[in-house]
């Protein structure tokens, strides 16, 4: 990335079939070196590129020695960082001549990370296939700097203005920081059928702005922030630090805030103070939000992140009349729709009940529902005051969605059909038959829960997704 004095990055637009890898280097013009520096903290990746410790190369399989070495290094990193992806599948795409790769290279030809992508000429988009940084080189700003280089390079050398990718739960946060969103605005006829769907992934899109140089975006935002602060200081005195009142030097005493001139000049009133002290959310909001975020980031949560698409599963809403998902729960939480933790747990359990009702027990959806529910229960146990106590019930029949008290099912049948069941020796009281029946009821209530309902229909959702790791 360019330094504080840097100028334009010189690139040579070449066709993807050229035989030499393209190098991207920073240059500096004398005119720009005279400009005042903006207060902007640069990442380690920017400093290392400026010092020549790393460089960014765009390569494809052109049979040259250096390109082959770099592509092999990228393949090894992707295979290590993406263990769930088939190794031969990664190798096939990395060496595919229709794919390009941008690699972070240290001397001598040591690859520490990169992105493999496929541009679709004439359709104005490219698919990011793999994106990974070596585990011992992370948290150095390489990922963000790499994406900025890729955006500027792709804009300068092709008609591509959009990126599409499939991201798993661990990579969604990274892509959001790089300007990607889950809202797909690109026309479906341009990309549908051209990129591969991956099970367990979330499709994301990034639309680039033509007049923005993404390698300069950080400095540009820092300058804009400073301009806003200067404008704020010209019309506000919030940046002025006042000395404490003289009354603070003595013993503690009550002070009327309106007696302090600076507070009075700021337009303060008791009503404003009371309004500012009112909580924005309910008392359980923070804890519920933490649990919900933990559930959303869990590896088994991918089937429940969003509402089920009726286009992908046409009969879903004929079977499930009360749908629920984690995204809807997040909206309800922000709207303070959960008056108590019990309401939150009810919606969460509704997700798992719906999943088991629609899908067969052998599907991955059923298994993921079990894993996520178990994880949620562990999180709830960490907050003892939220323990929900109710009547003893049998296990929820996940196919029927029915919960029935065990004592009701297992007491009345012997009560009417066998009223004279023998009792253990200590309870032989023939003159008290009602007491005898009571013991039978308590004993039978401890039996295993009764299961209701037949097996659910075998349904397998058709949405196939793929995980992309950072």
Secondary structure, DSSP 4 states (H G I P E B T S, - for coil): ---TT--PPB-----TT-SS-EEEB----HHHHTSPPP--PPPHHHHHHHTTSEEEEEE---S-HHHHHHHHHHHHHHHHH-TTS-HHHHHHHHT-TT-EEEEEEETTTEEEEEEEEEEETTTTEEEEEEEEE-GGG-SSSHHHHHHHHHHHHHHHHSS--EEEEEE-HHHHHHHHHTT-BS---S-HHHHTTTS---TT-EEEEEE--TT--GGGHHHHHHHHHHHHHHHHHHH--TTPPPPPPGGGGSS-----GGGSHHHHHTT--HHHHHHHHS-SS-TTHHHHHHHHHHHHHSTT-GGGSSPPPTTTSTTHHHH-SS---HHHHHHHHHTT--SSHHHHHHHHHHHHHHHHHHS-TTSHHHHHHHHHHHHHHHHHHTSGGG----S-BPPPBTTTTB--BHHHHHHHHHHHH-TT----GGG--TT-HHHHHHHHHHHHTTSPPPP-SPPPP-------------
